[in-house]
Amino acid sequence: MKGKLILLMVLAAICPMGSQAHGTADILSVLKNAKCYESDVKFTVSMPQLSEDVVYDVKLWSTAVDNDRLLGCDYLIRWDLTGREEPVTGFSAYYDGHHYRYSGERLQEYHMEWDSIPFMPKRLSGLKGDGVQRNAQFANLLPQVIGEDLERMINDDRYSVTFHPDTLISGERRMVLDVDMAINGEITMESEYVFDPTTMMPLRIQFENNPGSVSEQSVSVSYDGTRFSKDCAPLSEEALISLYPQVFENFRENNFRIENLSGTKLPGFSMPTVIGERYSRRTGDAFAVPTLIAIIEPGVGFNAELIKALRGAVDSLPFEADVIWAFATTNADQIEELMPSPRKGEHMLMNARGLARDCGATALPVVILADTKGMVRDVELGYNNNLQSVVIQKMALIKP
């Protein structure tokens, strides 16, 4: 059973368009085959529990590729998270079986010839998951991907799609697709796609996820300055390196080591505490006071001596400092045996292997010194007898 498609000639009889009215098949074809497309996008997320909106500025570039079976287009997506003291930036790119994504000062890359699995669709609890090239942040805003998404919705009985081929929005003629998704009779998503009737490119998208519930989320997408370039240079690794030389030099996974962490933002993380709560922070989040992050492998090395040295250093500082004890284990008893009594300003976290990986640490323990802006100021590798005095000297250079 296919999805429900309804055609509404809202104004066609009284306000005919200058050209022949287009159907959904025309829109989908133009979207999926768009060449050398560029646009600036404002992406806004609103939730009842957020005091202010989350706003991204996004720049899209994409071009349809006929013989690419993994996606059907090449793209470069650049984004900035605005409205923060220090904007967070990132990008993602795909071409010819190669995918790159940079965020949180970490560059990940995937190559079909190395490993095809990340590019393949997956089944998760009965739901289909997309490959890395398609699930990159903001990839669903590209016209080629929008065309594929809408085609899938029209052929999925969970969706009801209503097409308005000629309607007015703020006095301007537009084409609109309204899409509702229902699961077990409950509307879980409402969306509206607004298109330019001349170019058939997107002008605005509005998503309402879980409408009417406590987890309701509104997403507004506004396109501006849509254009098509006649000179459409192919995407390549060389082109990306020329755009982001420092990213490829410092944050590429095969180049990324914890020794390169100084001067960058501490990667975000979310880990359970030993008492069953959760400690989370995003990349770029500030700390209340200068903070030591000790990533420790219990049962290995001089952990008791390291803990004593760091506590002694904190006690000797002329200002307050916190310590995050991040243990590379999920065994709370093992942690509490090593540290039975946490002190004020200390956080005891478990399952820190992901943080170690994101920091480029190949051996533990490591101690990371961060300032109140969440910037890594220095790194100490392993334990030595001078650790306490070295940490005191280096932390003294960090202003609270």
Disulfide bonds with the S-S distance in Angstrom:
none
